[in-house]
Amino acid sequence: MAFAASSEFEHEGVALPAPPSRVALAWRDLILGWERRWMWSALALQDIKLRYRGSMLGPFWLTISTLVMVTAMGVIYPYLFHMDARVYIPYLAIGLIVWGLLSNLVAEGCETFIREESVIQQVPVPFSVHAFRCVCRNFLVLGHNLAIVPLGLLILGMPVGWDTLQIIPGFLLLAVNGMWISILLGMVSARFRDVPPIVASFMQVLFFLTPVMWPVDAMGEWQSLVALNPFFAAIDVIRGPLTGMPVNENSWLILLATSAVGSIAGFLLFARFRTRIAYWI
């Protein structure tokens, strides 16, 4: 029995439209997830409250720990790298804060769908809601950590100018990267449970290979190679405007390329395997 290729199906003499493609369904999932921002923003805030329930300072403990680390390292490391402490301390502080955001996005991105197993199996909400929730939660923590920046402005005299506004598109690109990381790693980790510890080990090594605590020019002739690190680019576009240091000439290009390639790859894989997430968890 032969069937003619057509965009419509014949059923009892009535022409029925073809079902939506996987790409269309994936895009609809993202749109519906964004429209439910009241939901994932409230859930992200609830996550923060539950995480620090019973604590008097709440997430500001992270701010205090970061401040203590920066103060302790700021006494010794400027001499190791032959830098002025008034220059190195803001460099280190912003580097640690942004790295904390990136590492948490990667670590929690692996658990995007695993940690929401009961919700996915019982409540019919778009899968992208969980990715939006993960990104929003980590940006809320970032907001608490950035509380030490005004201290730097007052005590260390960090420069403030129109160039500082470059952090706005920088943070937007970090949010975009956080979305595709949460979706991509969330799906892979749901399918292969060995991925989260592997990623955690990789991030520990990457921390020492990324110019977070040390200046990129300390690598001498290798600094152009180190500057190709996408994590350094993500840190550089935020740290440069806040500290008054020049942003590496390739950082914006690398971050834009990473955002574009990662978003496309993540979306295509999301379209391909979105319907299997509920079975994998």
C-alpha positions as CSV (number, residue, x, y, z in Angstrom):
1,M,0.0,0.0,0.0
2,A,1.5,3.3,-1.1
3,F,1.2,6.6,0.7
4,A,1.8,9.9,-1.0
5,A,4.1,12.3,0.7
6,S,2.1,15.2,2.1
7,S,2.2,17.8,4.9
8,E,-1.3,16.7,5.9
9,F,-2.8,13.4,7.1
10,E,-6.1,12.1,5.7
11,H,-8.4,10.7,8.4
12,E,-11.9,9.7,7.4
13,G,-11.9,12.2,4.5
14,V,-10.8,15.1,6.8
15,A,-7.4,16.7,6.3
16,L,-5.5,17.0,9.5
17,P,-2.5,19.3,9.9
18,A,0.9,17.6,10.4
19,P,2.1,17.4,14.1
20,P,4.5,20.1,15.2
21,S,8.2,19.3,14.6
22,R,10.6,18.6,17.4
23,V,12.2,22.0,16.9
24,A,8.9,23.7,17.1
25,L,8.0,21.9,20.3
26,A,11.3,22.7,21.9
27,W,10.9,26.4,21.0
28,R,7.4,26.4,22.4
29,D,8.8,24.9,25.6
30,L,11.3,27.7,25.9
31,I,8.6,30.4,25.2
32,L,6.2,28.8,27.7
33,G,9.0,28.6,30.3
34,W,9.9,32.3,29.9
35,E,6.2,33.2,30.2
36,R,6.1,31.4,33.5
37,R,8.9,33.7,34.9
38,W,6.7,34.4,37.9
39,M,6.9,30.7,38.8
40,W,10.7,30.1,38.4
41,S,11.7,33.4,40.0
42,A,9.5,32.6,43.0
43,L,10.9,29.0,43.2
44,A,14.5,30.3,42.9
45,L,13.9,32.7,45.8
46,Q,12.3,29.8,47.8
47,D,15.4,27.7,47.1
48,I,17.6,30.4,48.6
49,K,15.4,30.7,51.7
50,L,15.3,26.9,52.2
51,R,19.0,26.6,51.7
52,Y,19.8,29.1,54.5
53,R,16.8,28.4,56.7
54,G,17.6,29.0,60.3
55,S,20.6,31.1,59.5
56,M,20.7,34.7,60.6
57,L,22.8,36.0,57.7
58,G,21.5,33.7,55.1
59,P,23.3,33.9,51.7
60,F,25.4,36.7,53.1
61,W,27.6,34.0,54.6
62,L,29.0,33.5,51.1
63,T,29.7,37.2,50.9
64,I,31.6,37.1,54.2
65,S,33.6,34.0,53.2
66,T,34.5,35.7,49.9
67,L,35.6,38.8,51.8
68,V,37.7,36.9,54.2
69,M,39.4,34.9,51.4
70,V,40.1,38.1,49.4
71,T,41.5,39.8,52.5
72,A,43.8,36.9,53.4
73,M,45.0,36.4,49.9
74,G,45.4,40.1,49.3
75,V,48.1,40.2,52.0
76,I,50.4,37.7,50.3
77,Y,49.6,37.2,46.6
78,P,50.4,40.8,45.5
79,Y,54.0,40.2,46.4
80,L,54.0,36.9,44.5
81,F,52.8,38.5,41.3
82,H,54.5,41.9,41.8
83,M,51.3,43.8,41.8
84,D,50.0,46.7,43.8
85,A,47.6,45.5,46.5
86,R,45.1,48.2,45.6
87,V,45.0,46.8,42.1
88,Y,45.3,43.1,42.9
89,I,42.6,42.9,45.6
90,P,39.7,44.1,43.3
91,Y,41.1,41.9,40.5
92,L,41.0,38.9,42.8
93,A,37.6,39.7,44.4
94,I,35.7,40.1,41.0
95,G,37.5,37.1,39.6
96,L,36.4,34.9,42.6
97,I,32.8,36.2,42.5
98,V,32.3,35.6,38.7
99,W,34.1,32.3,38.9
100,G,31.7,31.3,41.7
101,L,28.8,32.1,39.4
102,L,30.2,30.1,36.5
103,S,31.2,27.1,38.6
104,N,27.8,27.0,40.4
105,L,26.0,27.2,37.0
106,V,27.9,24.2,35.8
107,A,27.6,22.2,39.0
108,E,23.9,22.9,39.5
109,G,23.3,22.7,35.8
110,C,24.1,19.0,36.0
111,E,21.3,18.6,38.4
112,T,18.7,20.7,36.6
113,F,16.4,17.9,35.9
114,I,17.6,15.3,38.4
115,R,16.8,17.4,41.5
116,E,13.3,18.2,40.1
117,E,12.5,14.5,39.6
118,S,9.3,14.6,41.6
119,V,8.1,17.8,40.0
120,I,8.7,16.5,36.5
121,Q,6.9,13.3,37.1
122,Q,3.8,14.9,38.8
123,V,3.4,18.5,37.4
124,P,3.1,19.2,33.7
125,V,5.3,22.3,33.4
126,P,7.8,23.1,30.6
127,F,11.2,21.6,31.1
128,S,12.8,25.0,30.5
129,V,11.2,26.2,33.7
130,H,13.8,24.2,35.7
131,A,16.7,25.7,33.7
132,F,15.4,29.2,34.2
133,R,15.1,28.5,37.9
134,C,18.7,27.3,38.1
135,V,20.0,30.4,36.4
136,C,17.8,32.7,38.4
137,R,18.9,31.1,41.7
138,N,22.6,31.5,40.9
139,F,22.1,35.1,39.9
140,L,20.4,35.8,43.2
141,V,23.4,34.5,45.0
142,L,25.6,36.6,42.7
143,G,23.7,39.6,43.8
144,H,24.6,38.9,47.4
145,N,28.3,38.4,46.6
146,L,28.4,41.6,44.6
147,A,27.7,43.4,47.9
148,I,31.4,43.7,48.5
149,V,31.9,45.8,45.3
150,P,30.7,49.0,47.0
151,L,33.3,48.4,49.7
152,G,35.9,48.3,47.0
153,L,34.6,51.5,45.6
154,L,34.8,53.2,49.0
155,I,38.0,51.7,50.4
156,L,40.2,51.0,47.3
157,G,38.9,53.7,45.1
158,M,37.8,51.4,42.2
159,P,37.0,53.6,39.2
160,V,33.5,54.2,38.1
161,G,32.6,55.5,34.6
162,W,30.5,54.8,31.6
163,D,32.7,51.8,30.7
164,T,31.3,50.1,33.9
165,L,27.9,49.7,32.0
166,Q,29.6,47.1,29.9
167,I,28.9,44.6,32.7
168,I,25.2,44.7,31.7
169,P,25.6,42.9,28.3
170,G,28.3,40.8,30.0
171,F,25.8,39.5,32.6
172,L,23.2,39.0,29.9
173,L,25.6,36.8,28.0
174,L,26.4,34.9,31.2
175,A,22.7,34.2,31.7
176,V,22.4,32.9,28.1
177,N,25.3,30.6,28.7
178,G,23.8,29.5,32.0
179,M,20.6,28.5,30.1
180,W,22.2,26.3,27.6
181,I,24.6,24.8,30.1
182,S,21.7,24.0,32.5
183,I,19.7,22.4,29.7
184,L,22.6,20.5,28.0
185,L,24.4,19.3,31.2
186,G,21.0,18.6,32.8
187,M,20.0,16.2,30.0
188,V,23.4,14.5,29.8
189,S,23.5,14.1,33.6
190,A,20.0,12.7,33.6
191,R,21.0,10.1,31.1
192,F,24.5,9.4,32.5
193,R,24.7,9.8,36.2
194,D,28.5,9.6,36.2
195,V,28.7,13.1,34.5
196,P,28.2,15.3,37.6
197,P,31.3,14.0,39.5
198,I,33.4,14.1,36.3
199,V,32.3,17.7,35.7
200,A,33.1,18.6,39.3
201,S,36.6,17.2,39.0
202,F,37.1,19.0,35.7
203,M,36.0,22.3,37.2
204,Q,38.5,22.0,40.1
205,V,41.4,21.6,37.6
206,L,40.0,24.4,35.4
207,F,40.0,26.8,38.3
208,F,43.8,26.7,38.5
209,L,44.2,26.9,34.7
210,T,42.0,30.0,34.5
211,P,43.4,33.5,35.4
212,V,41.2,34.0,38.5
213,M,43.8,34.5,41.1
214,W,46.8,35.2,38.8
215,P,47.1,37.8,36.1
216,V,47.1,36.6,32.5
217,D,50.3,38.4,31.6
218,A,52.1,36.2,34.2
219,M,52.1,33.6,31.4
220,G,54.4,35.6,29.3
221,E,54.4,34.4,25.7
222,W,51.7,31.9,26.5
223,Q,49.2,34.6,27.5
224,S,47.5,34.6,24.1
225,L,46.8,30.9,24.5
226,V,45.4,31.3,28.0
227,A,43.2,34.2,26.8
228,L,41.3,31.7,24.6
229,N,39.8,30.1,27.7
230,P,36.0,30.8,27.5
231,F,35.9,31.0,31.3
232,F,38.5,33.7,31.3
233,A,36.6,35.6,28.7
234,A,33.5,35.4,30.8
235,I,35.4,36.7,33.8
236,D,37.3,39.3,31.8
237,V,34.2,41.1,30.4
238,I,32.9,41.7,34.0
239,R,36.2,42.2,35.8
240,G,37.6,44.7,33.3
241,P,34.9,47.3,33.5
242,L,34.6,47.0,37.3
243,T,38.3,47.3,38.0
244,G,39.2,49.8,35.3
245,M,41.5,47.3,33.6
246,P,41.4,46.9,29.8
247,V,39.4,43.9,28.6
248,N,41.4,41.5,26.4
249,E,40.8,42.2,22.7
250,N,39.4,38.7,22.1
251,S,37.2,38.3,25.3
252,W,34.0,39.6,23.8
253,L,34.4,37.7,20.6
254,I,35.1,34.5,22.4
255,L,32.2,34.9,24.8
256,L,29.8,35.8,21.9
257,A,31.0,32.7,19.9
258,T,30.6,30.5,23.0
259,S,27.1,31.8,23.6
260,A,26.1,31.3,20.0
261,V,27.6,27.8,19.5
262,G,26.5,26.6,22.9
263,S,23.0,27.9,22.5
264,I,22.6,26.3,19.1
265,A,24.0,22.9,20.2
266,G,22.0,23.0,23.4
267,F,18.8,23.8,21.6
268,L,19.2,21.1,18.9
269,L,19.9,18.5,21.5
270,F,17.0,19.7,23.6
271,A,14.7,19.4,20.6
272,R,16.0,15.9,19.9
273,F,15.9,14.4,23.4
274,R,13.3,16.6,25.3
275,T,10.7,13.9,25.3
276,R,13.1,11.4,27.0
277,I,14.0,13.5,30.0
278,A,11.1,12.2,32.1
279,Y,12.1,8.6,31.4
280,W,15.8,9.2,32.1
281,I,15.2,10.6,35.6
